[in-house]
Amino acid sequence: MTTDRRDTAGSVQVRRWHPAPAIRVSGALHAMGALTLAIQPELWLWVVTVLAANHLVLISAVFSPRGCLLGPNLSRLPAAFAKHGEVVLTFDDGPDPEVTPQILDLLDRFRMKASFFCIGEKAAAFPEIVNEIARRGHSVENHTYRHSYAFAFYGISRLGRELDAAQSILRENAGRPPRFFRAPVGFRSPLLDPVLATRGLHYVSWTRRGYDTVYTDPRVTLDKLTRGLAAGDILLLHDGSSAQTPAGQAMVLAVLPPLLDKLESEGLKSVALPDCFSTQVKAEESALDASALS
């Protein structure tokens, strides 16, 4: 079992990295291709064809936000947690000085907790909001420092710098280091998993999303979030970059009240990701970590 190691300050430290099957296969194919070319160079066309096919598979995985080919990916809570009627509301691209405080008030009204995947630059601009998110019992997680749409194509060093810059500012203002990470628009580099492992971060996607940065009709977004809604779901909304309704209201603020009503009526409760996993729902459910996150 792989677990995070922590120092006395509570900072998440390096965890063991196990390459995903697709990465192991890709490495083996490249090694075999090099050996084949050394022994029988006339087979170069076959080698190029196989490696090109391999790279197409990896590229398709980059644009598959909920896939696991490139490493463990938490797209819903494990069954041990789902049976407690828990879901996780997540909010991306904040903090926003107008929208985020209103979300916090709505969550307080319904006694729900959530996880906020914050952009480091915005956290640096509005540190008091990050602090308030944490003060109210929600979690602050890593959503890169700049939220570049080219993030999935960064090299290892640049990936590390993006994560570290965000990790530092978020820890400073939330009082604890993020444990979870979500890539911009969910596009995930084949090089990302070992970078996450060395920082003790776990990758999170979603079960269902509302496309509240695109749609302007709250009914459409609400339907996408609640159709088939079940315990264990991870729901994605945005406190930053939210679209607006025809009346000029941020979509997330139009959708969240009826969504929270729906959760309450279904007997579901939203929890913050670290609270859910750190408590491990008593000793008999303590076998979580990397295997449960895959």
N, C-alpha and C positions, 0 to 999 in steps of 0.2 A: 504494500500500500504506500502511495506517495503522499506525503504531508508537507505543509509549509513549515519552515523553521522560523522562529521569531526570537528576536533579542528582547531585552528587558524593556525597551522602549516601545515594543509592539510592532516594529517595522517588519514587513514581509520580506523574507530573504529568499535566496535561490532554492528552487525545487528541481528535482531531477527531470530531465527532458528525455522523452522516449519518442523518436521520430514516428510520425503517422505512417501507416502502411503505404500510402501513395508516395511519400517521400522516400521510403526505403526501396520501393520498386523502382522509382526514378533513378536513385543512386546506383542500383544494381544494373539497370539498363545502360546507363552511361559508362559504367565500368566495363560491362560486356562489350559495348560498342567500341571502346578504346582498344580492348584486347583483340577483338575481331579485326579491326583495321590494322593492328600491328602484325597479325598473322596472315590475314587474307585481305589486303587492301582493295582487291577487285570487288569486294562486297560492299563498297562504300555507299552505293545507292540504297541497299537494304538497311544499312545502319542509319543513314540519314532519314529514311522513311519511318523507321521505328522510333527514333528520337523525336522526330517532328510530331508523330502521333502522341507520344508521351507529353510533349509540351502543350499540345492542344488540350489534353485532359487536365493538365495543371492550370492552364488559363481558364478553362471552363469552371474549375473549382474556385478560382479567384472570384468569379461573378456568381457564385452560389452561396449566398449569405448563411443559409442554414445547414450547409453540408459539413461533413466531418473528414473529408479526404485530406485536408491539410492540417488536421490536428483536432483535439477535443473541442467541442462546441456545445455550450449549454443553450439549447433552444427551448427547453422546458424543464421544470423541476423534476427530479427523480421521484419515483412512485412513493418512496418513504415520506416525502414532504407533501406530495399531492393529496395523500389520503387525509391530511389534516385540513383540507379545504382552503389551502393557501394558493395564491397567485402572486405574481410580481408585476407591479406597474413600473415601467421604466420611462424616463424622459431624457431625450437627447438634445444636444446642441446648445444648452444653456451654460451659465445662468443668464436669464433675461431680466432686466430691472423692472419691467412692467408685468410680465407674465408669470415668472417663477414665484414671486410672493403670493399671487392669487392662487396658484396651484397649491402652495403650502397651506393656505387658509382652507381650501376645499378638502384637502387630505385630513387636516385637523378636525374639520366638521364631521367627517365620516369615520374618524379614528382609524385611518389607514396609513400605512407606511409605504415608501417607494424608494427606488434607486435612481439617482440623477447622474447620467453619463455626461460629464461636463467637459467643455473645451478649455484647455489651459489658458489661452489668451483671454477668453471671456472671464474666467475665474480670477485672473490677475486684475482685470478691469473692475470687477464687482466682488471683491473678497468678502464683503459683509454678507452677501447673499449666500455664498458658499458656506460661511460660518453658520448662517441661520438654517440652512438645509440640515446640517449636521446637528445643530442644537435641538431641532424639533424631532430628532430620532430617525431621520432618513439617512441613506448612505450616499456618499459622493464617490463616483467611479470615473475611470479614465477613458476619455474619448479623443485622445491625442491633444497636442498643444495647439496646432493650427487648423486642424480639420481639413487637410488638403485632399482634394478628390484624386490626386495622384499617389496617395499614401500606399496603396497596394503595390506600387511599382518602385518603392524605395529599396535601397540596399540595406543590409543588416545594420550598418553603423548609423544611417539616417533614421531607420526605424527606432533604434535605441534612443537616439537623441530626442525624437518626438515624444516617446513614452516617458523618458526621464524628466523632460521639462514639465510635462503635465503632472507627472507623479509628484514632483517637488512642490509645485504651487498648490496642488490640491491637498497634499498632506499638511502643508503649512496652514491652510485656511480651514480645513475640515477637522484637523486634530488627529487624523489617522491616515495612513496610506491607503489608497484604493486597492482592492483585491481583485477587481473585475475590469475587463477591458472590452470595448466594442469599437470596431473600425468604422471610419466614415463611410456612410451608405452601405455598410456591411461587406465591402470588398476587401478581401483578405489575402495578403501576400503569402506565397509559399515559404517565405523566409521568416514569417512572423512568429511561429510557435516557439522556437528556441529563444527568441528575444523576450517573449512573455514569461517563459519558464525561469530565466535568469533573474526576473524581477518579481517572481512569485505571483504573477497575474494569471487569471483564468479568463478564457474567451467566452463571451456571451452574445448570442444573437437574439432570436425571439420566436415565439410560437405563432403569433399573429400581430400584424401591424395595421394602423388605421390610415396610413398615407395622408396624415393631417398636414403635411407640407405641400400637398398637391391638390386635394379636393377642397371645395369650399362649401359643400353641403354637409352639415353635421350628421344628418341621418345616414349618409353613405358611409362615413367614417365609423360611426357607432355600429352599424351593421357588420362591417368588416371585423371589428373588435369583439363583437358578442356572438356572432354566428358560430355555433359549436363551442362556445366558451365553456371551459372545464377547469377543475382544480389542477394546479400544476402549470397553467399557462403563464408565459412571460409576454406581456403586452407592451408594445412600443408606441409611444407618443413623443411629441417634441415641445419643450418649453422654449427652445430657440428655433428660429426658422419656420415657425408655424404659419400656415396660410391663414387667410382671413375670410370670414363669412361675408356675404353681401352687405351685412350691417356693419362691417368693420371690426368685428370681434375676432380675436385669435381663435382659430379652430379648436385648439386644445381646451380652451376655456368654455367653449360651447358644448364640447363632447364630454368633458370630464364629469360634470354633475350627473347626467343620465347614466354614464358608465359606472360611477360609484353606486348609484341607486341600484343598478342591475347586479353588481357584485353583492351588495347587501341583501337583496331579495333572493339571490341564489345561495345564500349562506356562505359566500366566499369572502376571504379576507386577504388584502394585499399586505405583503411583508417586504422588508428590504432584504436584498440578497445576502449581505454578510450576516444579518441576524438569523436568517433561515439556516445557513450552512454552519455558522460557528456554534450554535446551540446543538446541532446535529440531532435534534428531537430525541433526546435521551440516549442512554448507552447502547440500546439495541439497534439504533440507527446510525452508529458512529462510523460506519464503513464507507463514508462518502468519498471525497477527494477526486483525484484525476479520473479514476474509473467511472465514477458517477457522473462526471462532467463530460464524458465522451458520448 
